[in-house]
Amino acid sequence: MVKYIKLKRFSAMITAAMLWQFGCSVTLAQSKDPQQADRFPPSPLEITTPDPLLPSLPKKQPLSLAEQQQLQIALDELNQQATAKLQAGDKKAAFEIWNRELRLRRYLGAVGEVQALSRVGDIAWQQSDRQQLYYITQRLQTIQKQAQPKKSKTQTNIDFPLLQALGVAYQKVRSPKPAIEIYQQILAVVRQQQDTSAEIDTLKTLGELNLSWFNYPQAATAYEELLNFTTARGASQDELTYLQQLAYIYQQGKQPQKAIEVLSRLKAIYSQNDDQTQLPSVQQAIAANYEILAQENPDLLEAAFTNYQQAYQTAWQLQQFARAAEALQKLIPLYRSQGQIDAALQTNQILLETEVRAANYYGMMQAYDQMGQLYLDKKDYPQALTAFQYGLELARHIKHQEAYFTQQIETVSKLNQ
C-alpha cells in the first residue's frame, strides 16, 4: 500500500518502524531468558560495593534533601565526563562512568533513575552496544516489576510519572513489547481520568509501537479509535492521516474488505479536493483488493476491472503517465486470465502509447513483449513476430534482454513457417 499512497510523514514512520524492528533484534533484552543472561557478565548496574560519592548512612536510611542535591550535582558531572570520553573515542571508559552514574541514580528516586537509564540506553543503541542495552533493559524490567500495583479496581495506586518514564525508556532502548504493556496501563489511567488529549496521544504511541512490532490487529484497534475521535471532532487532516495508516495496516494484515472500506473513504475525500494527485493511487489500491476478494467471489472481478479503468483514466487526465501505465499493467493480465485476449491487446496498445508519453523505453520494450505473448495466445504468429522485432530494437537501444528477444524471434519464426 505504501507504493500506492505517497505520504512523506507516513513513509518516514514506516522507515522508523523498520529501524525499530532492527533495534529489537539487537537488544533481545529479556531477563527471563537464561541463554541471553549467559551471554554477558553480571550487570555492572547491580554492583553493591560502597561508592565514595554516597555518605555513610545507616542501612536503608534515605538521603537528606541536601545530600540528594549534592549527589545530583556529582552525577551530572559523571554524565559530562562519560560524554567527553565517548567523544574522545573511549567507549569502554564512557560506559563504565555511565554505569557508575546509573547505579547511584537509584538513590534519587525511581523516576530519575529511569530517565537516566533512558538517556544512556539511547546512546547504547546508537553505539550498537548490545551488552549495555541488555543491562539497561534488565534494570528497567526490575523497576517495572517493583512498580506494579497490587490488584485493584482502581488505578489510584499506580505511580503514573514512573509509568510514563518507563514507557519513554523502553522506546529509547527499542524494546517495543514491554513499551506496549506500559502504554496500555497508561491508556487505562488517562481514560479513568477522562483526559481526552492524553488518551489521543497514548493511542498514537500505541499505534506506532504496534506497527513497529508488526502487530497489525492491535495497531488497527488504536488507529480505529483515533479515527473515531477525529470524526467526532471534525479534524479533517488527522482523519486523512489515520485513514491512510489504516489502509496500510489492513493491506498488510490481509483484510481486503476492510481496506476497501477505508480506501473508499479516502477516494471520496480526494475526489472533493482541488488537488486530486493521490486519487489514481487509491483507485488502483481499491482494484487490487477487489482482485484479491474475487479469488473467493468471482462476482467481484467486475469491480476490480472498473477501478483499474478508473485509475488509468484519472491518471491520464492528471498526466500521471507512469501511474496510468501501472493501472494498465494490472488490467492486461486480468483480461488474459479471463480469456479476453482481444481486450487485453487493445489495453496493451493503450499501454504502449502511455509508455511513449512517459518516455519509458523499458516500459515500451515490456509492452511489445507482452503484445507478442498475447498474439501467441491467438496463434497469430506474424503479428507476434512483428511485436518481438520491435521489442528487440528497444532492447538493443537500452542494452537489455537482447538475447531474450532474439530467442523469441527465432522460436516464432519457426512457428510462422
Secondary structure, DSSP 8 states (H G I E B T S, - for coil): -TTT---HHHHHHHHHHHHHHHHHHHH---TT-HHHHHHS-S-GGG--S--TTS----TT----HHHHHHHHHHHHHHHHHHHHHHHTT-HHHHHHHHHHHHHHHGGG-HHHHHHHHHHHHHHHHHTT-HHHHHHHHHHHHHHHHHH-----SSSTTS-HHHHHHHHHHHHHTT-HHHHHHHHHHHHHHHHHTT-HHHHHHHHHHHHHHHHHTT-HHHHHHHHHHHHHHHHHHT-HHHHHHHHHHHHHHHHHTT-HHHHHHHHHHHHHHHHHSS--TTHHHHHHHHHHHHHHHTTT-GGGHHHHHHHHHHHHHHHHHTT-HHHHHHHHHHHHHHHHHTT-HHHHHHHHHHHHHHHHHTT-HHHHHHHHHHHHHHHHHTT-HHHHHHHHHHHHHHHHHHT-SHHHHHHHHHHHHHHT-
